[in-house]
Amino acid sequence: MNSPHVDLLDADHLPTTLPPGPRLPVVVQGLGFVAARRSMLAHLTRRHGRAFTIHIPLFGRVVILADPALARQLFTTSTEVVHNVHPHLGRILGTGSVFALEGTDHRRRRKLLTPPLHGKRIKGYEAVVEAETLAEIRSWPAGRPLRTLEPMMRITLNVILRTVFGAQDDDLDSLRTLIPPMVTAGSRLATLPDLPVPLGPRDPRRRFDAYRTQYDSLIAGLITKTRNDSRLEERDDILALMIASRYDHGTAMTDADIADELLTLLVAGHETTATSLAWAFERISRHPALLADLTAEAATDDNDLRTATILETQRARPVIDFAGRSVVADMVELGPYRIPQGYNVLVAISLLHDDSREFTDPERFDPSRFLGTKPGAAWLPFGGGTRRCIGAAFAHMEMDIVLRTVLRTVTIEATNAPAERWHSRGVASAPGRGGRITVRRYASG
């Protein structure tokens, strides 16, 4: 059993108590994290326990938590004590992004954005998801392996463009061309520290900024067109709702903030959902009995097993590894630890999801663990607390309708191929071979 590490005194002369951690050189810790993050973190958990201190690229010296009680305590800590993890995606998505906002501004923005992404509103988007999925399936080859990641990316992008941006015709085509390379560049840039000097044409920031300039121009025209639409009040896309919505004191979002928030919704709701879907196909194709049961259920109006499968996919193959906070007060107390200002505290989602104390036999892909029960505090694919992903309900709806439509339309061949390895795409972790499946035959009808 490791005893906590006592560091320097804080401003009140109380000891800073950090979790234990490796004494390896900083460079070695950083290289291990970059080269084999998941296995390194699993090793450190076995060696030091469910909380430890390490030094990693981009975030510096951090405390890693793999304990649901400590995670819950972190996520419920006052925003006067902890802010969003630093650096965060706001440096990529813009100062008007919900990722960049804190305190009252963050609460006001979430309140404004919540209605379009929940309840009856997203129910109305199901037809769009189904139509985009059916259109994509038409091009799938029969009898040959298919990488599902790319078609899932196209489906989720088109869904976002139609339901969030309200884009049509030329606007839709322009954004459909621009967004994929822009998201890829932004995802990679998010994993790199800000460089002190530009690197010229190969500078990742320069490449992303060029895409962002094109995006801002397109979105400015789209915002103007939407604001001048005589039927604005009849539209149900999220851009129209943003323009029409007002904060409690009566003011509206600025055009710059709308552009940043639309990009946030696109990045958060496009790549991550598509990647989760690719993992879902990779998983169910390796479990013949489950695949048969899911296919039978898809012919009905039920979705209990499909919902459980989505939850289990997100547990077993979380596409985002961490959710965290940055300490801005003199100190934050978490369990027996006192963590000083300037530290990031990261909840290791994959460690929680792989913990046998939280999930029986975690290496086994078993959707039945979620039948008739809701996920507990250790299930965190969308983060937690006041910064839990605002589009979680939308993402779940999209995964449910895509899976249902595919299972109703084609027959997926079961496989005994080895599980696909993890592949980092920057922010998200995807199946290494793209979530390959083979469509054996088209279903009748």
N, C-alpha and C positions, 0 to 999 in steps of 0.2 A: 504494500500500500504506500503510495507516494504522499508525502506531506506537502502542503502548499509552500510555494517559494515566497519568502518575505523579501521585499525589495526596499526602495527608499521610502522616506516619510512624505506624507502629503502636506498640504497647507495647514491642516489642523493638527499636524504632528501625530497622525495616526498611521500605522504601518500599511503600506500597499501590499496586499497579499495576492500574488498571482499564482495560477495553477503551475505545476511543474512542466518541464519541457526538455527537449533534447539540448545537449551542450555542444552540438556540432557547429562548425563554423557557419556563418550566415550564408556564404556562397554554397556550401554543401546542402543546407536546408532548401535554399532556393532552387537549386538544380534538381533535387529530389522531388520537389513539389511540381515543377514544370514537367519532368520526365515521367513520373509515376505517381500522380497526385492521390488517386484513390487507394492504392496499396500503401503509400506512405502514411496517409491519415489513419488507415486501419491499423497499421503497425504501431503508430504512436498512441492510439486508443488502448491497444492491448498493453502497452508498456507503461503509460502514464495515467490511464483512466479516462473518464468521460468529459474531462476538461483539461486542456493543456495549452501551453504558450509556445508559439513558433515564430520564425521570421520568414515571410514569404514575399515574392515579387509583387509589386504594385501596392500592396496593403501594408508592408513593413512588418513591425512586431504586432502580432495579433493573438487574441485568445480564441481558441476553437472550442465550441461546446457540442457535445454529443449526448446531452441529457435533456429529456423533454421538460422536466421541471425547471431547469435553469433557462431553457429556451423560452418557456412561457413567462418566466420572471423578466427576461430581457425584453420580450415583445410587449409587456405591459408596463414597462418602466416609463416614467413621464418623458415627454418630448423636450422638457427643459433639461433633462439629464443626458439623454442620448438622441442623436440625430440619425439620419440615414447613413449607411456605411460610406466611408470616404476612401478613395474616390468612388463616385457612383455614376450611373448611366446618364445623369443630367449633363455631364460634361460632353457627352456625345449627342444627346437628344435636344439640348437647349435649356436655357434658364426658365422657360415657360413650361417645361415638362413637370409632371407630378413627381418625378424622381428628384427634381431639384428643389422642390418646395418643402418648407418646414413649418411646424407650429400651426398658427391660425390659417395661413395661406394654404397649407397642405389640406387641412380639414375642409376649408371652403371649396377647394377644387374637387376633392373627392365627393363632396355632397352634390356638386353640380354634375359630375360625371356618372354618378351611380345609377340614376333612373334609366338612362338609355341602355345600360348593360345588364339589367336584371329584369326578372318577372315577365309580365306579358309582352314587354317590348322585344325581348330576345326570342320569345315564342314565335313572333311574327317573322323572324329571320330564318326559320327552319326551312322554308320553301326555297330560299336562295341557296342555302347550303346543299340541299338535295339536288337542285338543278345544276349547280356547278360540279358536283360529284358525278352525276350521270353524264354530263358533257365530257368530263375527263376520262371516264371509264371506256368510252367509245373507242379511244385510241390504244387501249391496252392490248398487247399481243397475247394470243392464247397459246399455251404450251411452252412458253419461254420465260425464263426468270425476268422479273420486273423489279427494279429498284423503286420502292414506293415513296421514298423521300421526295424525289423531284415532283411527281404528280401531287403529293400532299402539299408541297410548297405552292404549286399553282392553284390548287383548290382554295387553300386558306388565303392566298393573296387576292384572288378574285372575290372571295367572300368579303374580305376587309374592304376592298375598293368599292364594292357595291353597297354594303351595309354601313360602313363608317364614313367613307368619302362621298358616297352618292355619285360616284364617277360614272360617266357614260361616254360612248362613242370615242372621239379623239382623246378626251381627257383620260379615259380608261386605258386606251392603248399606250399613251405616253407614260402614265404611271406604271403600267404593267412592264414596260421596258426598263424604266429607271429603277424601280424599287429593289428587284433582286440583287443587282451588284451593289447597290447602296447599303442594303441590310448586311450583306456579306462583309463589306468594308467596315461598316460600323461595328459589327460583332467582333471582328478581329482587333479593331482599334481599341475597343473597350477593355481588352486584356493587356494592353500595353501602357506603360507610364507615359506621361507627357514628356516630350523630348525638349531639352533646353535650347536646341537649335534645329532648324528644319534640315531635312536630308535631301532636299531637292525633289526631282520627279518621283523618286521612290518613297517619299515620305508618306506613311499611311494616313496621316492627318490631312495632308494636301489632297490625296485622292478622295477621301471622304468629303472634304469641304467642297470639292468640285461637284460631287453628286448633290450635296446639300444646296448649293447655289441653284442648280437646276430644279430641285424639289421645291425650294422656296418660290421660285418663279411660277411653277405650275400651280402650286397651292394658292398663291396670291390671286391668280386668275380664277381658280375654282371657288375661292371664298367670295370674291366679288360677284361671280355669276350666281352663286347660291343666295347671297344677300339680296340680290335684285330679282330673284325668282318671284313672280307674282303668286305662285302656289306654294310658297315656303311653308306656310302653316299646315299644309297637307302632307308634306314630306316626312318620312320616318327614318331617314338616314341620320347618323350621329353628327355629321357636320352641320346639317340643318338644325338639329336640336341644340348643338353648341351655340350657334349664332342666335337662336331664339331665346336661349336660357339666360337667366339673370341671377346674380348673387343675391343674398338676402337684402343687401342695401341698395339693390336696383341697378348696379353696373353690370356690363357685359364683359366677356373675355375679349382681350385685344386680338387683332389678327395674328400677331407674332406668337402669342400664347396658344392660339388655336392651331397654328402650324406645328408648334412644338408638341402639342398634345396629340394631334393626329399622328405624327411620326411615332410618338410613344405607343399609342394603341396599335399601330401597324407592326412595330418591332416586337412588342410584347405579345401580340395576338396572332402573328403570322408565323414566324420561324419556330417559336416554342411549341405551338399547337401542332404544326406540321411534323415536327420532330417526334412529339409524343405519339402521333398517329403512326409514323413509320415504326416506332418501337412496338406499338400495339400489334401491327401486322407481323412483325418479326416474332413476337411472343406467341400469338394465337396459332400461327402456322406450325409451331413446334409442339402443340398440345392438341392432338387429333380429337379427343373426346370433347374438350372445351370448344374447339372449332365447330364440331357437329352440333353441340347444344346451342351455340351462338347463332348458327345458321337457322336452326329450327325456331329459335326465339324471334329472329328478325322477320319471320313470316307472320308474326303476331303483333299486337300493339304493346306487348310487354317490353321492358328494358332493364329488369332487375339484374340479370346476369351481365348484360352489356355494361351497365353502370359499375358493377363490381369489377369487371375486367378493366375498365378505364382506371378505376382507383388503384387496382393492383399494378397495372402498367406504370402508373405514376409513382407508386411505391418502389417497385423493383427497378425501374429505369427512369429515375428523375432526370430531366434534361438540364436543370439548374442545380449546381452543387451547394450553393451557400445562400443564406439570407442573413443579414447582419445589421449592426448599428455601430456608430462611432460615439465614443464618450466625449461629451462637450462640457459637462460639469467637472468639478475637481475630482470626482470619484463616483463610480457606480458599484453598488454592492450586489453581488449575485451569489447566493448561497454563502459559502465560507470565504469567498474571494472579494477583494477590494481592488478594482481595476481603475487605473488612473486616467486622467484626461489625455486625449490624443490617441488612445488605443482603439482599434477596431475589435469588435467582438462578433465572431462569425459562427452561426449555427450550421453545422455540417449536415445537410439534409440527407446525403447518401449514407452517412454513418448511423443516423437515427433509423433510417429505413431498413438498414441491414442488421439491426440489433435484435438478437434473439430474445432479449428481455422484453422487447416491445412487440415483436412479431414472431410467432412460433415458426421455426424452420424458415428463416428469411430467404434462404437461397432457392427455395421452391416457389415457382410461380403458381399462385393459388388464389384465384378470384373469390373462392368461397369464403375466405376470411372476411370479406366485406359484404356478404349477403345478409340482409336483415340487420345490419349494424352500420353506424357511421364511423368514419375514421377518428382515431383518438388524437391526442396532442402530439404524438410522435410522427404523424403523417403531415408533411409540410412542403409539398411540391409547389405551392403558391406563396410560400413565406408565411408570416404571421403578424398579428397585431394590427396596428393602424396602417401598416404598409403591405398588408396582404394584397396580392394581385387583384386589382379592381375588376379585371376581366375574367376572373375565374369561372363565373357562371356561364359566360359567353363561350369560353373555351370548352367547358364540359358539354354544352349543347352542341357545339360544332363537332366534337369528337363522336358524340353519340349518333348524330345524324349521318356523318360520313361512314362510320362503321355499319350502321343499319343499311344504308343505301348500297354499299359495296356487297354486303352479305346477301342482300336481296337480289342483286343483279348478276353476280358472278359466283362461281364455285372456286374456292381457294384450295389448292392442293396442300395437304399436310406434308411436312418434311422432318427428317431426322438429322438434318445438318446441324453442326455445332452452333451454339449461340454466337451471334455477331458481337464483336468486341466494341468497346466504347471508342468513339472518335470525336475529338474536340473540334467544334466549328467556331470557337471563340467563346461566346457566352454560353451556347447550348452544346450538349453532348449527344451526338447522334449515333445510330447503329453504323458500324464500320463499313458494311457493304450496302448501306442504303435501305435496310429493311426489306430484303428481297422476298418476294413471293412468286408463285407460279399459278396462273389462272388456268385450271385444267379444262374447264368448259364453261360456256355461258349458261346461266340458269335459264330455264324455259320461262317464257313470258317476259 
